[in-house]
Amino acid sequence: MLFGIPVDFARWQPRVLGALRIIAALLFLQHGLAKLFGFPTPQPANFALFSLLGAAALIEVVGSVLLVLGLFSREAGFIMSGQMAVAYFYAHAPASFYPLVNRGEGAILFCFIFLLIAFAGPGAFALDNQRAASRPHDRDELKRR
């Protein structure tokens, strides 16, 4: 029940998780595209592909595309979550203890959204679900989704 309305949460959970995965990945993709290609905003002035910022850009682009497709979602989510944890403590936390002041709210939210995907799975609309259906040892996991 939600506000007195009967809702089958179990039925909607994979769909909502899949939508969260896709939307978060599309938002995150913008950060990588800006670093690598200067789209939709200009590249950072100190950008070099073979640097920490370049590695972050590659993780953002490749990981985001994988998450949009729902392919290797758990692995991509785990790596992207770690990247956001590093980004927060490397770039935001030194400015202030408070995320509102250090402008780190986005990094924290992305970190925990990607961590949720790593542990909860990709939800609906994912190629991982097709891969699991074709492998006998993964069918039990697919039934739990």
BADRENSE-734064 format. One record per residue (C-alpha): residue number from 1; residue in three letters; chain; x, y, z. Coordinates in pm, 1 decimal, padded with zeros to 6 digits. Layout:
<sites>
SITE    nr   rest   kette         xx         yy         zz
SITE   NUM    ALA       A          X          Y          Z
...
</sites>
This chain:
<sites>
SITE    nr   rest   kette         xx         yy         zz
SITE     1    MET       A    00000.0    00000.0    00000.0
SITE     2    LEU       A    00116.8    00345.5   -00090.3
SITE     3    PHE       A   -00103.8    00627.5    00035.8
SITE     4    GLY       A   -00385.9    00375.1    00057.7
SITE     5    ILE       A   -00335.5    00250.5   -00298.3
SITE     6    PRO       A   -00242.8   -00115.5   -00343.8
SITE     7    VAL       A    00092.4   -00140.3   -00522.3
SITE     8    ASP       A    00284.0   -00454.8   -00611.6
SITE     9    PHE       A    00631.3   -00328.9   -00520.9
SITE    10    ALA       A    00797.4   -00661.1   -00602.8
SITE    11    ARG       A    00666.7   -00637.8   -00959.0
SITE    12    TRP       A    00790.3   -00281.5   -01008.1
SITE    13    GLN       A    01127.7   -00312.0   -00830.0
SITE    14    PRO       A    01327.7   -00446.5   -01129.2
SITE    15    ARG       A    01178.0   -00185.0   -01360.9
SITE    16    VAL       A    01253.1    00104.4   -01128.2
SITE    17    LEU       A    01606.2   -00026.0   -01066.2
SITE    18    GLY       A    01658.3   -00056.7   -01442.9
SITE    19    ALA       A    01535.1    00299.0   -01496.9
SITE    20    LEU       A    01765.5    00426.6   -01220.1
SITE    21    ARG       A    02059.9    00245.0   -01378.7
SITE    22    ILE       A    01994.0    00391.7   -01724.0
SITE    23    ILE       A    01927.8    00750.0   -01608.3
SITE    24    ALA       A    02228.0    00755.6   -01370.9
SITE    25    ALA       A    02452.9    00617.5   -01646.8
SITE    26    LEU       A    02333.5    00877.3   -01899.5
SITE    27    LEU       A    02395.3    01157.5   -01649.2
SITE    28    PHE       A    02738.5    01015.8   -01565.0
SITE    29    LEU       A    02826.1    00979.0   -01933.7
SITE    30    GLN       A    02817.1    01357.3   -01970.5
SITE    31    HIS       A    03110.1    01391.2   -01729.0
SITE    32    GLY       A    03327.0    01155.3   -01932.9
SITE    33    LEU       A    03228.5    01310.2   -02267.2
SITE    34    ALA       A    03311.9    01657.3   -02134.5
SITE    35    LYS       A    03657.4    01540.0   -02027.5
SITE    36    LEU       A    03737.9    01339.6   -02341.3
SITE    37    PHE       A    03568.8    01538.9   -02618.3
SITE    38    GLY       A    03475.1    01876.6   -02470.5
SITE    39    PHE       A    03103.7    01798.6   -02511.5
SITE    40    PRO       A    02864.0    01929.7   -02379.4
SITE    41    THR       A    03106.2    02159.6   -02192.9
SITE    42    PRO       A    03469.6    02245.9   -02268.9
SITE    43    GLN       A    03745.7    02009.1   -02161.3
SITE    44    PRO       A    03921.0    02080.6   -01834.0
SITE    45    ALA       A    04228.9    02296.2   -01896.3
SITE    46    ASN       A    04464.6    02043.1   -01738.4
SITE    47    PHE       A    04327.3    01736.3   -01921.0
SITE    48    ALA       A    04569.6    01467.5   -02041.1
SITE    49    LEU       A    04453.2    01121.3   -02145.1
SITE    50    PHE       A    04740.0    00949.9   -01961.6
SITE    51    SER       A    04665.2    01102.9   -01622.0
SITE    52    LEU       A    04433.6    01042.9   -01329.6
SITE    53    LEU       A    04175.3    01267.0   -01497.0
SITE    54    GLY       A    04213.9    01073.2   -01823.4
SITE    55    ALA       A    04163.1    00742.2   -01644.6
SITE    56    ALA       A    03853.0    00886.2   -01478.1
SITE    57    ALA       A    03719.0    00995.5   -01818.5
SITE    58    LEU       A    03768.2    00647.6   -01964.9
SITE    59    ILE       A    03595.1    00484.1   -01667.3
SITE    60    GLU       A    03309.4    00732.3   -01698.1
SITE    61    VAL       A    03253.8    00676.4   -02071.0
SITE    62    VAL       A    03308.3    00300.4   -02090.0
SITE    63    GLY       A    03131.9    00230.1   -01760.0
SITE    64    SER       A    02835.6    00449.2   -01850.9
SITE    65    VAL       A    02788.1    00282.1   -02187.7
SITE    66    LEU       A    02803.7   -00060.3   -02020.3
SITE    67    LEU       A    02545.1    00046.4   -01762.7
SITE    68    VAL       A    02309.2    00193.4   -02022.0
SITE    69    LEU       A    02321.8   -00137.4   -02206.2
SITE    70    GLY       A    02303.8   -00332.7   -01882.2
SITE    71    LEU       A    02614.2   -00529.1   -01978.1
SITE    72    PHE       A    02858.9   -00633.3   -01702.5
SITE    73    SER       A    02651.2   -00405.9   -01480.7
SITE    74    ARG       A    02775.4   -00533.8   -01147.0
SITE    75    GLU       A    03140.1   -00505.8   -01247.0
SITE    76    ALA       A    03098.4   -00162.0   -01404.3
SITE    77    GLY       A    02894.7   -00038.6   -01107.4
SITE    78    PHE       A    03158.2   -00155.4   -00860.9
SITE    79    ILE       A    03444.1    00014.0   -01049.6
SITE    80    MET       A    03243.3    00334.2   -01101.7
SITE    81    SER       A    03145.8    00341.6   -00734.1
SITE    82    GLY       A    03511.2    00319.0   -00637.6
SITE    83    GLN       A    03600.2    00594.9   -00879.8
SITE    84    MET       A    03341.7    00823.1   -00723.2
SITE    85    ALA       A    03467.9    00746.5   -00372.6
SITE    86    VAL       A    03821.1    00839.1   -00483.3
SITE    87    ALA       A    03690.5    01150.7   -00661.8
SITE    88    TYR       A    03509.9    01264.5   -00348.6
SITE    89    PHE       A    03807.0    01223.2   -00115.7
SITE    90    TYR       A    04059.0    01350.1   -00371.4
SITE    91    ALA       A    03874.4    01650.1   -00517.2
SITE    92    HIS       A    03593.7    01745.9   -00279.6
SITE    93    ALA       A    03670.6    01650.6    00081.0
SITE    94    PRO       A    03988.6    01862.2    00110.5
SITE    95    ALA       A    03779.7    02177.0    00055.7
SITE    96    SER       A    03547.6    02114.4    00352.2
SITE    97    PHE       A    03407.0    01841.7    00573.5
SITE    98    TYR       A    03053.9    01926.2    00458.4
SITE    99    PRO       A    02939.8    01795.8    00116.4
SITE   100    LEU       A    02718.6    02099.9    00062.1
SITE   101    VAL       A    03018.6    02327.9    00102.7
SITE   102    ASN       A    03268.8    02114.3   -00094.1
SITE   103    ARG       A    03013.6    02047.8   -00373.7
SITE   104    GLY       A    03054.3    01673.4   -00336.2
SITE   105    GLU       A    02687.9    01570.9   -00317.0
SITE   106    GLY       A    02687.0    01442.4   -00676.2
SITE   107    ALA       A    02996.8    01230.2   -00622.1
SITE   108    ILE       A    02845.5    01077.0   -00308.5
SITE   109    LEU       A    02512.9    01004.1   -00478.4
SITE   110    PHE       A    02679.5    00849.8   -00785.2
SITE   111    CYS       A    02902.7    00642.0   -00555.6
SITE   112    PHE       A    02608.8    00489.3   -00371.6
SITE   113    ILE       A    02385.6    00449.3   -00678.1
SITE   114    PHE       A    02662.4    00254.5   -00851.6
SITE   115    LEU       A    02728.5    00053.7   -00535.0
SITE   116    LEU       A    02357.1   -00036.5   -00525.0
SITE   117    ILE       A    02378.2   -00157.9   -00886.2
SITE   118    ALA       A    02688.1   -00362.2   -00804.9
SITE   119    PHE       A    02506.2   -00544.1   -00524.0
SITE   120    ALA       A    02140.8   -00542.5   -00635.9
SITE   121    GLY       A    02206.1   -00613.0   -01003.0
SITE   122    PRO       A    02099.1   -00425.4   -01313.4
SITE   123    GLY       A    01723.1   -00458.4   -01282.3
SITE   124    ALA       A    01507.7   -00477.6   -01594.3
SITE   125    PHE       A    01602.3   -00371.0   -01948.1
SITE   126    ALA       A    01955.2   -00516.5   -01921.0
SITE   127    LEU       A    02155.3   -00735.1   -02155.0
SITE   128    ASP       A    02292.0   -00906.6   -01843.6
SITE   129    ASN       A    01947.7   -01064.0   -01803.1
SITE   130    GLN       A    01973.5   -01218.6   -02149.2
SITE   131    ARG       A    02322.4   -01347.6   -02072.4
SITE   132    ALA       A    02203.0   -01500.6   -01743.1
SITE   133    ALA       A    01908.2   -01669.4   -01915.4
SITE   134    SER       A    02143.4   -01843.5   -02157.2
SITE   135    ARG       A    02369.7   -01983.4   -01883.6
SITE   136    PRO       A    02221.7   -02262.0   -01667.6
SITE   137    HIS       A    02415.0   -02169.4   -01353.0
SITE   138    ASP       A    02283.6   -01809.5   -01367.4
SITE   139    ARG       A    01915.1   -01894.1   -01414.4
SITE   140    ASP       A    01853.8   -01911.5   -01038.5
SITE   141    GLU       A    01984.4   -01557.6   -00996.5
SITE   142    LEU       A    01763.7   -01437.8   -01281.5
SITE   143    LYS       A    01457.0   -01591.8   -01111.7
SITE   144    ARG       A    01532.0   -01388.7   -00797.0
SITE   145    ARG       A    01518.8   -01059.2   -00990.4
</sites>
